[in-house]
């Protein structure tokens, strides 16, 4: 039983929507396991109310927050300090309140990298196609460039966002990066070029909807498909990938690892990874 008192430390999630999120279950289980008087709550914050919500973090004495769709880039101007890595990536998914100051971090990049390593996927020398150019895409792209991906295509519904991200990545490493529109990514010329295809768009989330312009006939068994969307655990894209014999990886373990790092940033304690993993696996069976 979670007990909340007048001393309870509060952390939470700012997003729009947030109902899909499993972070509250994962973090509250971790607090219970360590006997900590902390609670994690999810807040549905409309984009126009983000500045007010950030003021609220400060005014109400929260210890920190996670930031998700669609606020990871929009929150930057409202923070007091931004960690150098988050600045380079251009997106914040974790805010820590330190002596009244709001400090932004990015744990998505290391969470993604850790999950990729766990799956035994080495991006060195590989060509990757990232679908999306939002906050999560920025972290994934940074991790791939940093770890030696040979060539990166970034395809987004809003082409200008893909172009802007490709420009940013020039500062991160040597990888050649090409921006594309989402439709262009599925033209005959690009998919045969790619080894790893990563969906970082919100398409596939139960609460968001939308369709990716991809059909199973465009996939080859050698493709590795990674979908950051973890709810539902087996997205349409992953089902399509499995039907073609591709390796299909869900964003479940990235959720775990980005969360564990955020937990440590807020609390200064090592995250109880096994507890958090058990919660995630129970709620999102593979
Ligand atoms: N597994 C994990 O640990 C983890 C971590 C981070 C994020 N995620 C997931 O990654 C997804 C993106 O999160 P985010 O924070 O990057 O959000 P975001 O910054 O709002 O970016 C959303 C991205 O999705 C695209 N998009 C949205 N609706 C679309 C549609 N109908 N058709 C095509 N593209 C569409 C957007 O394109 P435009 O630029 O054209 O709008 C943009 O590229 C979410 O599902 C989130 O839950 C998972």
py3Dmol code that shows the C-alpha trace and the ligand (Angstrom):
import py3Dmol

protein = """\
ATOM      1  CA  UNK A   1       0.000   0.000   0.000  1.00  0.00           C
ATOM      2  CA  UNK A   2       1.261   3.417  -0.966  1.00  0.00           C
ATOM      3  CA  UNK A   3       0.926   5.787   1.972  1.00  0.00           C
ATOM      4  CA  UNK A   4       0.956   9.530   1.383  1.00  0.00           C
ATOM      5  CA  UNK A   5       1.675  11.940   4.217  1.00  0.00           C
ATOM      6  CA  UNK A   6       2.269  15.660   4.647  1.00  0.00           C
ATOM      7  CA  UNK A   7       5.990  14.940   4.203  1.00  0.00           C
ATOM      8  CA  UNK A   8       5.694  12.884   1.018  1.00  0.00           C
ATOM      9  CA  UNK A   9       8.129  13.955  -1.719  1.00  0.00           C
ATOM     10  CA  UNK A  10       6.420  14.382  -5.080  1.00  0.00           C
ATOM     11  CA  UNK A  11       7.735  13.594  -8.560  1.00  0.00           C
ATOM     12  CA  UNK A  12       5.656  13.102 -11.660  1.00  0.00           C
ATOM     13  CA  UNK A  13       5.131  13.166 -15.382  1.00  0.00           C
ATOM     14  CA  UNK A  14       4.150  16.086 -17.628  1.00  0.00           C
ATOM     15  CA  UNK A  15       2.693  14.994 -20.978  1.00  0.00           C
ATOM     16  CA  UNK A  16      -0.299  15.212 -23.271  1.00  0.00           C
ATOM     17  CA  UNK A  17      -1.615  12.533 -23.221  1.00  0.00           C
ATOM     18  CA  UNK A  18      -0.259  10.634 -20.185  1.00  0.00           C
ATOM     19  CA  UNK A  19      -2.843   7.887 -19.744  1.00  0.00           C
ATOM     20  CA  UNK A  20      -0.681   5.447 -21.730  1.00  0.00           C
ATOM     21  CA  UNK A  21       2.241   5.809 -19.328  1.00  0.00           C
ATOM     22  CA  UNK A  22       3.517   3.015 -17.102  1.00  0.00           C
ATOM     23  CA  UNK A  23       6.027   5.253 -15.337  1.00  0.00           C
ATOM     24  CA  UNK A  24       3.756   5.791 -12.279  1.00  0.00           C
ATOM     25  CA  UNK A  25       3.513   2.018 -11.656  1.00  0.00           C
ATOM     26  CA  UNK A  26       7.236   1.529 -12.164  1.00  0.00           C
ATOM     27  CA  UNK A  27       8.407   4.393  -9.932  1.00  0.00           C
ATOM     28  CA  UNK A  28       5.833   3.921  -7.167  1.00  0.00           C
ATOM     29  CA  UNK A  29       6.806   0.234  -6.948  1.00  0.00           C
ATOM     30  CA  UNK A  30      10.451   1.327  -6.659  1.00  0.00           C
ATOM     31  CA  UNK A  31       9.649   3.792  -3.839  1.00  0.00           C
ATOM     32  CA  UNK A  32       7.672   1.124  -1.967  1.00  0.00           C
ATOM     33  CA  UNK A  33      10.465  -1.427  -2.365  1.00  0.00           C
ATOM     34  CA  UNK A  34      12.987   0.989  -0.838  1.00  0.00           C
ATOM     35  CA  UNK A  35      10.574   2.189   1.879  1.00  0.00           C
ATOM     36  CA  UNK A  36      10.758   5.776   0.608  1.00  0.00           C
ATOM     37  CA  UNK A  37       8.063   8.364   1.384  1.00  0.00           C
ATOM     38  CA  UNK A  38       7.860   9.457  -2.269  1.00  0.00           C
ATOM     39  CA  UNK A  39       5.038   9.404  -4.810  1.00  0.00           C
ATOM     40  CA  UNK A  40       4.971   9.640  -8.633  1.00  0.00           C
ATOM     41  CA  UNK A  41       1.896  11.161 -10.295  1.00  0.00           C
ATOM     42  CA  UNK A  42       0.965  11.722 -13.939  1.00  0.00           C
ATOM     43  CA  UNK A  43      -0.281  15.139 -15.113  1.00  0.00           C
ATOM     44  CA  UNK A  44      -2.079  15.728 -18.406  1.00  0.00           C
ATOM     45  CA  UNK A  45      -0.703  19.140 -19.419  1.00  0.00           C
ATOM     46  CA  UNK A  46      -2.005  20.840 -22.555  1.00  0.00           C
ATOM     47  CA  UNK A  47       0.802  22.506 -24.548  1.00  0.00           C
ATOM     48  CA  UNK A  48      -0.570  26.013 -23.849  1.00  0.00           C
ATOM     49  CA  UNK A  49      -0.396  25.289 -20.090  1.00  0.00           C
ATOM     50  CA  UNK A  50       3.194  23.994 -20.028  1.00  0.00           C
ATOM     51  CA  UNK A  51       4.674  27.263 -18.654  1.00  0.00           C
ATOM     52  CA  UNK A  52       2.093  27.254 -15.839  1.00  0.00           C
ATOM     53  CA  UNK A  53       2.799  23.592 -15.077  1.00  0.00           C
ATOM     54  CA  UNK A  54       6.550  24.289 -14.867  1.00  0.00           C
ATOM     55  CA  UNK A  55       5.869  27.172 -12.458  1.00  0.00           C
ATOM     56  CA  UNK A  56       3.776  24.688 -10.484  1.00  0.00           C
ATOM     57  CA  UNK A  57       6.712  22.279 -10.097  1.00  0.00           C
ATOM     58  CA  UNK A  58       8.658  25.071  -8.456  1.00  0.00           C
ATOM     59  CA  UNK A  59       5.780  26.540  -6.435  1.00  0.00           C
ATOM     60  CA  UNK A  60       4.605  23.202  -5.060  1.00  0.00           C
ATOM     61  CA  UNK A  61       8.061  21.979  -4.147  1.00  0.00           C
ATOM     62  CA  UNK A  62       8.166  18.921  -6.406  1.00  0.00           C
ATOM     63  CA  UNK A  63      11.476  17.049  -6.435  1.00  0.00           C
ATOM     64  CA  UNK A  64      11.357  16.659 -10.185  1.00  0.00           C
ATOM     65  CA  UNK A  65       9.422  15.413 -13.180  1.00  0.00           C
ATOM     66  CA  UNK A  66       9.660  13.319 -16.291  1.00  0.00           C
ATOM     67  CA  UNK A  67       8.661  15.038 -19.491  1.00  0.00           C
ATOM     68  CA  UNK A  68       7.008  13.230 -22.385  1.00  0.00           C
ATOM     69  CA  UNK A  69       5.116  13.771 -25.642  1.00  0.00           C
ATOM     70  CA  UNK A  70       4.872  16.611 -26.807  1.00  0.00           C
ATOM     71  CA  UNK A  71       6.875  18.696 -24.280  1.00  0.00           C
ATOM     72  CA  UNK A  72      10.485  17.386 -24.432  1.00  0.00           C
ATOM     73  CA  UNK A  73      11.743  20.238 -26.585  1.00  0.00           C
ATOM     74  CA  UNK A  74       9.205  22.896 -25.589  1.00  0.00           C
ATOM     75  CA  UNK A  75      10.232  22.751 -21.909  1.00  0.00           C
ATOM     76  CA  UNK A  76      13.842  23.864 -22.477  1.00  0.00           C
ATOM     77  CA  UNK A  77      13.270  27.670 -22.307  1.00  0.00           C
ATOM     78  CA  UNK A  78      11.482  27.348 -18.945  1.00  0.00           C
ATOM     79  CA  UNK A  79      14.348  25.586 -17.136  1.00  0.00           C
ATOM     80  CA  UNK A  80      17.104  27.276 -15.117  1.00  0.00           C
ATOM     81  CA  UNK A  81      19.893  24.949 -16.226  1.00  0.00           C
ATOM     82  CA  UNK A  82      20.302  22.261 -18.842  1.00  0.00           C
ATOM     83  CA  UNK A  83      22.805  19.454 -18.518  1.00  0.00           C
ATOM     84  CA  UNK A  84      25.346  19.560 -21.413  1.00  0.00           C
ATOM     85  CA  UNK A  85      24.163  16.227 -22.876  1.00  0.00           C
ATOM     86  CA  UNK A  86      20.508  17.312 -22.878  1.00  0.00           C
ATOM     87  CA  UNK A  87      21.577  20.597 -24.462  1.00  0.00           C
ATOM     88  CA  UNK A  88      23.450  18.760 -27.213  1.00  0.00           C
ATOM     89  CA  UNK A  89      20.491  16.465 -27.819  1.00  0.00           C
ATOM     90  CA  UNK A  90      18.050  19.382 -27.654  1.00  0.00           C
ATOM     91  CA  UNK A  91      15.469  17.531 -25.557  1.00  0.00           C
ATOM     92  CA  UNK A  92      14.798  17.015 -21.849  1.00  0.00           C
ATOM     93  CA  UNK A  93      12.921  14.031 -20.430  1.00  0.00           C
ATOM     94  CA  UNK A  94      13.870  14.482 -16.763  1.00  0.00           C
ATOM     95  CA  UNK A  95      13.852  17.602 -14.609  1.00  0.00           C
ATOM     96  CA  UNK A  96      15.469  17.650 -11.175  1.00  0.00           C
ATOM     97  CA  UNK A  97      14.724  20.424  -8.676  1.00  0.00           C
ATOM     98  CA  UNK A  98      18.042  21.344  -7.033  1.00  0.00           C
ATOM     99  CA  UNK A  99      17.889  24.043  -4.358  1.00  0.00           C
ATOM    100  CA  UNK A 100      14.891  25.618  -6.076  1.00  0.00           C
ATOM    101  CA  UNK A 101      16.486  25.477  -9.550  1.00  0.00           C
ATOM    102  CA  UNK A 102      15.002  23.369 -12.339  1.00  0.00           C
ATOM    103  CA  UNK A 103      17.733  21.368 -14.078  1.00  0.00           C
ATOM    104  CA  UNK A 104      16.983  19.455 -17.284  1.00  0.00           C
ATOM    105  CA  UNK A 105      18.530  16.097 -18.206  1.00  0.00           C
ATOM    106  CA  UNK A 106      18.102  13.508 -20.934  1.00  0.00           C
ATOM    107  CA  UNK A 107      17.976   9.840 -19.901  1.00  0.00           C
ATOM    108  CA  UNK A 108      16.289   8.653 -23.134  1.00  0.00           C
ATOM    109  CA  UNK A 109      19.598   8.464 -25.027  1.00  0.00           C
ATOM    110  CA  UNK A 110      21.310   6.215 -22.467  1.00  0.00           C
ATOM    111  CA  UNK A 111      18.067   4.259 -21.896  1.00  0.00           C
ATOM    112  CA  UNK A 112      17.813   3.524 -25.614  1.00  0.00           C
ATOM    113  CA  UNK A 113      21.497   2.638 -25.850  1.00  0.00           C
ATOM    114  CA  UNK A 114      21.333   0.285 -22.879  1.00  0.00           C
ATOM    115  CA  UNK A 115      18.311  -1.486 -24.326  1.00  0.00           C
ATOM    116  CA  UNK A 116      19.973  -1.808 -27.742  1.00  0.00           C
ATOM    117  CA  UNK A 117      23.068  -3.323 -26.109  1.00  0.00           C
ATOM    118  CA  UNK A 118      20.904  -5.736 -24.119  1.00  0.00           C
ATOM    119  CA  UNK A 119      19.371  -6.880 -27.425  1.00  0.00           C
ATOM    120  CA  UNK A 120      22.863  -7.417 -28.816  1.00  0.00           C
ATOM    121  CA  UNK A 121      22.390  -4.852 -31.586  1.00  0.00           C
ATOM    122  CA  UNK A 122      25.603  -3.002 -32.465  1.00  0.00           C
ATOM    123  CA  UNK A 123      24.963   0.062 -34.669  1.00  0.00           C
ATOM    124  CA  UNK A 124      28.614   0.309 -35.714  1.00  0.00           C
ATOM    125  CA  UNK A 125      28.816   0.249 -39.497  1.00  0.00           C
ATOM    126  CA  UNK A 126      25.040  -0.078 -39.814  1.00  0.00           C
ATOM    127  CA  UNK A 127      22.594   2.149 -41.661  1.00  0.00           C
ATOM    128  CA  UNK A 128      19.582   3.258 -39.664  1.00  0.00           C
ATOM    129  CA  UNK A 129      16.259   4.844 -40.565  1.00  0.00           C
ATOM    130  CA  UNK A 130      14.601   6.828 -37.776  1.00  0.00           C
ATOM    131  CA  UNK A 131      10.902   7.547 -38.212  1.00  0.00           C
ATOM    132  CA  UNK A 132      10.079  10.796 -36.399  1.00  0.00           C
ATOM    133  CA  UNK A 133      12.053  13.887 -35.418  1.00  0.00           C
ATOM    134  CA  UNK A 134      10.529  14.784 -32.030  1.00  0.00           C
ATOM    135  CA  UNK A 135      12.088  14.677 -28.574  1.00  0.00           C
ATOM    136  CA  UNK A 136      12.630  10.912 -28.452  1.00  0.00           C
ATOM    137  CA  UNK A 137      14.034  10.865 -32.005  1.00  0.00           C
ATOM    138  CA  UNK A 138      16.669  13.394 -30.984  1.00  0.00           C
ATOM    139  CA  UNK A 139      17.910  11.132 -28.168  1.00  0.00           C
ATOM    140  CA  UNK A 140      17.870   7.978 -30.325  1.00  0.00           C
ATOM    141  CA  UNK A 141      19.678   9.740 -33.179  1.00  0.00           C
ATOM    142  CA  UNK A 142      22.310  11.090 -30.798  1.00  0.00           C
ATOM    143  CA  UNK A 143      22.933   7.599 -29.340  1.00  0.00           C
ATOM    144  CA  UNK A 144      23.285   6.061 -32.819  1.00  0.00           C
ATOM    145  CA  UNK A 145      25.672   8.757 -34.040  1.00  0.00           C
ATOM    146  CA  UNK A 146      27.733   8.572 -30.862  1.00  0.00           C
ATOM    147  CA  UNK A 147      28.043   4.793 -31.127  1.00  0.00           C
ATOM    148  CA  UNK A 148      29.258   4.696 -34.695  1.00  0.00           C
ATOM    149  CA  UNK A 149      26.190   4.244 -36.889  1.00  0.00           C
ATOM    150  CA  UNK A 150      27.469   4.524 -40.445  1.00  0.00           C
ATOM    151  CA  UNK A 151      24.560   6.333 -42.095  1.00  0.00           C
ATOM    152  CA  UNK A 152      21.368   7.758 -40.675  1.00  0.00           C
ATOM    153  CA  UNK A 153      18.126   8.654 -42.422  1.00  0.00           C
ATOM    154  CA  UNK A 154      15.681  10.781 -40.436  1.00  0.00           C
ATOM    155  CA  UNK A 155      12.158  10.772 -41.831  1.00  0.00           C
ATOM    156  CA  UNK A 156       9.426  12.936 -40.401  1.00  0.00           C
ATOM    157  CA  UNK A 157       5.878  13.988 -41.264  1.00  0.00           C
ATOM    158  CA  UNK A 158       7.042  17.595 -40.858  1.00  0.00           C
ATOM    159  CA  UNK A 159      10.120  17.633 -43.081  1.00  0.00           C
ATOM    160  CA  UNK A 160      11.575  20.840 -41.568  1.00  0.00           C
ATOM    161  CA  UNK A 161      11.909  19.136 -38.191  1.00  0.00           C
ATOM    162  CA  UNK A 162      13.894  16.287 -39.797  1.00  0.00           C
ATOM    163  CA  UNK A 163      16.143  18.810 -41.545  1.00  0.00           C
ATOM    164  CA  UNK A 164      16.739  20.713 -38.311  1.00  0.00           C
ATOM    165  CA  UNK A 165      17.621  17.512 -36.421  1.00  0.00           C
ATOM    166  CA  UNK A 166      20.025  16.448 -39.188  1.00  0.00           C
ATOM    167  CA  UNK A 167      21.772  19.837 -38.819  1.00  0.00           C
ATOM    168  CA  UNK A 168      22.042  19.427 -35.022  1.00  0.00           C
ATOM    169  CA  UNK A 169      23.575  15.960 -35.402  1.00  0.00           C
ATOM    170  CA  UNK A 170      26.531  17.311 -37.348  1.00  0.00           C
ATOM    171  CA  UNK A 171      27.872  18.491 -33.974  1.00  0.00           C
ATOM    172  CA  UNK A 172      27.491  15.032 -32.392  1.00  0.00           C
ATOM    173  CA  UNK A 173      29.662  12.826 -34.624  1.00  0.00           C
ATOM    174  CA  UNK A 174      30.897  11.715 -38.024  1.00  0.00           C
ATOM    175  CA  UNK A 175      27.790   9.854 -39.247  1.00  0.00           C
ATOM    176  CA  UNK A 176      26.328  11.049 -42.525  1.00  0.00           C
ATOM    177  CA  UNK A 177      22.732  12.101 -41.866  1.00  0.00           C
ATOM    178  CA  UNK A 178      20.002  12.610 -44.452  1.00  0.00           C
ATOM    179  CA  UNK A 179      16.603  14.181 -43.685  1.00  0.00           C
ATOM    180  CA  UNK A 180      13.541  12.838 -45.503  1.00  0.00           C
ATOM    181  CA  UNK A 181       9.786  13.235 -45.473  1.00  0.00           C
ATOM    182  CA  UNK A 182       7.934  10.245 -43.992  1.00  0.00           C
ATOM    183  CA  UNK A 183       6.583   9.269 -47.421  1.00  0.00           C
ATOM    184  CA  UNK A 184      10.064   9.389 -48.984  1.00  0.00           C
ATOM    185  CA  UNK A 185      11.314   6.950 -46.321  1.00  0.00           C
ATOM    186  CA  UNK A 186       9.064   4.245 -47.698  1.00  0.00           C
ATOM    187  CA  UNK A 187       9.907   4.758 -51.330  1.00  0.00           C
ATOM    188  CA  UNK A 188      11.646   1.811 -52.936  1.00  0.00           C
ATOM    189  CA  UNK A 189      15.133   3.345 -52.672  1.00  0.00           C
ATOM    190  CA  UNK A 190      15.433   3.848 -48.893  1.00  0.00           C
ATOM    191  CA  UNK A 191      14.312   0.628 -47.155  1.00  0.00           C
ATOM    192  CA  UNK A 192      16.805  -1.629 -48.962  1.00  0.00           C
ATOM    193  CA  UNK A 193      19.493   0.806 -47.733  1.00  0.00           C
ATOM    194  CA  UNK A 194      18.558   0.453 -44.056  1.00  0.00           C
ATOM    195  CA  UNK A 195      19.557  -2.283 -41.573  1.00  0.00           C
ATOM    196  CA  UNK A 196      17.828  -0.853 -38.513  1.00  0.00           C
ATOM    197  CA  UNK A 197      14.405   0.887 -38.624  1.00  0.00           C
ATOM    198  CA  UNK A 198      13.319   2.707 -35.475  1.00  0.00           C
ATOM    199  CA  UNK A 199       9.877   4.172 -34.913  1.00  0.00           C
ATOM    200  CA  UNK A 200      10.099   7.183 -32.617  1.00  0.00           C
ATOM    201  CA  UNK A 201       6.779   8.696 -33.742  1.00  0.00           C
ATOM    202  CA  UNK A 202       3.769   8.399 -31.486  1.00  0.00           C
ATOM    203  CA  UNK A 203       1.970   6.411 -34.200  1.00  0.00           C
ATOM    204  CA  UNK A 204       0.991   3.072 -32.721  1.00  0.00           C
ATOM    205  CA  UNK A 205       0.059   4.435 -29.300  1.00  0.00           C
ATOM    206  CA  UNK A 206      -3.505   3.455 -28.426  1.00  0.00           C
ATOM    207  CA  UNK A 207      -4.313   6.996 -27.308  1.00  0.00           C
ATOM    208  CA  UNK A 208      -2.857   8.841 -30.310  1.00  0.00           C
ATOM    209  CA  UNK A 209      -3.765   6.975 -33.506  1.00  0.00           C
ATOM    210  CA  UNK A 210      -2.415   7.740 -36.991  1.00  0.00           C
ATOM    211  CA  UNK A 211      -0.824   5.380 -39.521  1.00  0.00           C
ATOM    212  CA  UNK A 212       2.726   4.961 -40.803  1.00  0.00           C
ATOM    213  CA  UNK A 213       2.879   4.718 -44.609  1.00  0.00           C
ATOM    214  CA  UNK A 214       4.419   1.229 -44.469  1.00  0.00           C
ATOM    215  CA  UNK A 215       3.205  -2.203 -45.542  1.00  0.00           C
ATOM    216  CA  UNK A 216       4.689  -5.619 -44.772  1.00  0.00           C
ATOM    217  CA  UNK A 217       5.765  -6.194 -48.376  1.00  0.00           C
ATOM    218  CA  UNK A 218       8.347  -3.393 -47.958  1.00  0.00           C
ATOM    219  CA  UNK A 219      10.143  -5.173 -45.111  1.00  0.00           C
ATOM    220  CA  UNK A 220      12.883  -7.772 -45.498  1.00  0.00           C
ATOM    221  CA  UNK A 221      13.774 -10.448 -42.943  1.00  0.00           C
ATOM    222  CA  UNK A 222      17.218  -8.871 -42.433  1.00  0.00           C
ATOM    223  CA  UNK A 223      15.647  -5.641 -41.113  1.00  0.00           C
ATOM    224  CA  UNK A 224      15.778  -5.018 -37.365  1.00  0.00           C
ATOM    225  CA  UNK A 225      12.658  -3.107 -36.287  1.00  0.00           C
ATOM    226  CA  UNK A 226      12.631  -1.196 -32.999  1.00  0.00           C
ATOM    227  CA  UNK A 227       9.405   0.510 -31.878  1.00  0.00           C
ATOM    228  CA  UNK A 228       9.742   3.013 -29.018  1.00  0.00           C
ATOM    229  CA  UNK A 229       5.987   2.763 -28.471  1.00  0.00           C
ATOM    230  CA  UNK A 230       5.518   0.248 -25.656  1.00  0.00           C
ATOM    231  CA  UNK A 231       1.779   0.480 -25.037  1.00  0.00           C
ATOM    232  CA  UNK A 232       0.404  -1.645 -26.616  1.00  0.00           C
ATOM    233  CA  UNK A 233       3.474  -3.881 -26.181  1.00  0.00           C
ATOM    234  CA  UNK A 234       3.011  -5.497 -29.557  1.00  0.00           C
ATOM    235  CA  UNK A 235       2.331  -2.629 -31.991  1.00  0.00           C
ATOM    236  CA  UNK A 236       1.043  -2.977 -35.529  1.00  0.00           C
ATOM    237  CA  UNK A 237       4.574  -2.222 -36.778  1.00  0.00           C
ATOM    238  CA  UNK A 238       6.107  -4.963 -34.618  1.00  0.00           C
ATOM    239  CA  UNK A 239       3.431  -7.454 -35.736  1.00  0.00           C
ATOM    240  CA  UNK A 240       4.200  -6.556 -39.337  1.00  0.00           C
ATOM    241  CA  UNK A 241       7.912  -7.031 -38.671  1.00  0.00           C
ATOM    242  CA  UNK A 242       7.404 -10.449 -37.069  1.00  0.00           C
ATOM    243  CA  UNK A 243       5.184 -11.579 -39.944  1.00  0.00           C
ATOM    244  CA  UNK A 244       8.123 -10.930 -42.299  1.00  0.00           C
ATOM    245  CA  UNK A 245      10.624 -12.737 -40.074  1.00  0.00           C
ATOM    246  CA  UNK A 246      12.351  -9.509 -38.940  1.00  0.00           C
ATOM    247  CA  UNK A 247      13.799  -9.031 -35.491  1.00  0.00           C
ATOM    248  CA  UNK A 248      11.127  -6.973 -33.638  1.00  0.00           C
ATOM    249  CA  UNK A 249      12.122  -5.023 -30.508  1.00  0.00           C
ATOM    250  CA  UNK A 250       9.677  -3.163 -28.239  1.00  0.00           C
ATOM    251  CA  UNK A 251      10.413   0.053 -26.297  1.00  0.00           C
ATOM    252  CA  UNK A 252       9.736  -1.766 -23.022  1.00  0.00           C
ATOM    253  CA  UNK A 253      13.354  -2.042 -21.895  1.00  0.00           C
ATOM    254  CA  UNK A 254      14.087   1.562 -22.897  1.00  0.00           C
ATOM    255  CA  UNK A 255      11.210   2.568 -20.613  1.00  0.00           C
ATOM    256  CA  UNK A 256      12.883   0.673 -17.789  1.00  0.00           C
ATOM    257  CA  UNK A 257      16.396   2.041 -18.276  1.00  0.00           C
ATOM    258  CA  UNK A 258      15.476   5.692 -18.888  1.00  0.00           C
ATOM    259  CA  UNK A 259      13.277   5.448 -15.768  1.00  0.00           C
ATOM    260  CA  UNK A 260      15.995   3.892 -13.621  1.00  0.00           C
ATOM    261  CA  UNK A 261      18.399   6.712 -14.479  1.00  0.00           C
ATOM    262  CA  UNK A 262      15.753   9.370 -13.740  1.00  0.00           C
ATOM    263  CA  UNK A 263      15.064   7.669 -10.378  1.00  0.00           C
ATOM    264  CA  UNK A 264      18.732   8.013  -9.430  1.00  0.00           C
ATOM    265  CA  UNK A 265      18.868  11.659 -10.567  1.00  0.00           C
ATOM    266  CA  UNK A 266      15.911  12.536  -8.319  1.00  0.00           C
ATOM    267  CA  UNK A 267      16.711  10.454  -5.272  1.00  0.00           C
ATOM    268  CA  UNK A 268      20.498   9.987  -5.350  1.00  0.00           C
ATOM    269  CA  UNK A 269      19.858   6.271  -4.843  1.00  0.00           C
ATOM    270  CA  UNK A 270      20.416   3.304  -7.066  1.00  0.00           C
ATOM    271  CA  UNK A 271      17.143   2.273  -8.704  1.00  0.00           C
ATOM    272  CA  UNK A 272      15.783  -1.165  -7.699  1.00  0.00           C
ATOM    273  CA  UNK A 273      15.980  -2.384 -11.285  1.00  0.00           C
ATOM    274  CA  UNK A 274      14.592  -5.874 -10.655  1.00  0.00           C
ATOM    275  CA  UNK A 275      11.475  -4.464  -8.957  1.00  0.00           C
ATOM    276  CA  UNK A 276      10.905  -1.988 -11.762  1.00  0.00           C
ATOM    277  CA  UNK A 277      11.504  -4.665 -14.376  1.00  0.00           C
ATOM    278  CA  UNK A 278       9.001  -7.001 -12.776  1.00  0.00           C
ATOM    279  CA  UNK A 279       6.318  -4.284 -12.840  1.00  0.00           C
ATOM    280  CA  UNK A 280       6.999  -3.478 -16.482  1.00  0.00           C
ATOM    281  CA  UNK A 281       6.967  -7.154 -17.483  1.00  0.00           C
ATOM    282  CA  UNK A 282       3.729  -7.822 -15.608  1.00  0.00           C
ATOM    283  CA  UNK A 283       1.958  -4.849 -17.183  1.00  0.00           C
ATOM    284  CA  UNK A 284       3.477  -5.259 -20.626  1.00  0.00           C
ATOM    285  CA  UNK A 285       3.847  -9.004 -21.230  1.00  0.00           C
ATOM    286  CA  UNK A 286       5.908  -9.848 -24.330  1.00  0.00           C
TER     287      UNK A 286
END
"""
ligand_1 = """\
48
LIG
N 10.065 3.379 -24.713
C 10.448 4.513 -24.133
O 11.101 4.524 -23.096
C 10.118 5.828 -24.788
C 10.887 6.962 -24.488
C 10.579 8.151 -25.130
C 9.501 8.220 -26.013
N 8.770 7.108 -26.251
C 7.639 7.163 -27.196
O 8.055 7.799 -28.391
C 6.955 8.493 -28.973
C 7.360 9.932 -29.314
O 7.602 10.650 -28.125
P 8.235 12.133 -28.190
O 8.427 12.550 -26.806
O 9.362 12.164 -29.152
O 7.011 12.970 -28.827
P 7.095 14.311 -29.693
O 8.285 15.101 -29.359
O 5.753 14.925 -29.563
O 7.277 13.770 -31.214
C 6.249 13.072 -31.843
C 6.729 12.555 -33.196
O 5.673 11.751 -33.767
C 5.314 12.290 -35.041
N 3.889 12.068 -35.250
C 2.881 12.317 -34.377
N 1.692 11.961 -34.910
C 1.970 11.481 -36.164
C 1.160 10.961 -37.218
N -0.166 10.874 -37.103
N 1.768 10.556 -38.359
C 3.116 10.647 -38.478
N 3.946 11.139 -37.517
C 3.367 11.550 -36.382
C 5.680 13.759 -34.957
O 5.803 14.289 -36.264
P 5.632 15.881 -36.530
O 6.971 16.487 -36.195
O 5.282 15.950 -37.960
O 4.532 16.357 -35.611
C 7.023 13.674 -34.211
O 8.051 13.246 -35.060
C 5.806 8.378 -27.970
O 4.997 7.311 -28.370
C 6.499 8.052 -26.675
O 5.675 7.330 -25.759
C 9.055 5.914 -25.662
"""
view = py3Dmol.view(width=600, height=400)
view.addModel(protein, "pdb")
view.setStyle({"model": 0}, {"cartoon": {"style": "trace"}})
view.addModel(ligand_1, "xyz")
view.setStyle({"model": 1}, {"stick": {}})
view.zoomTo()
view.show()
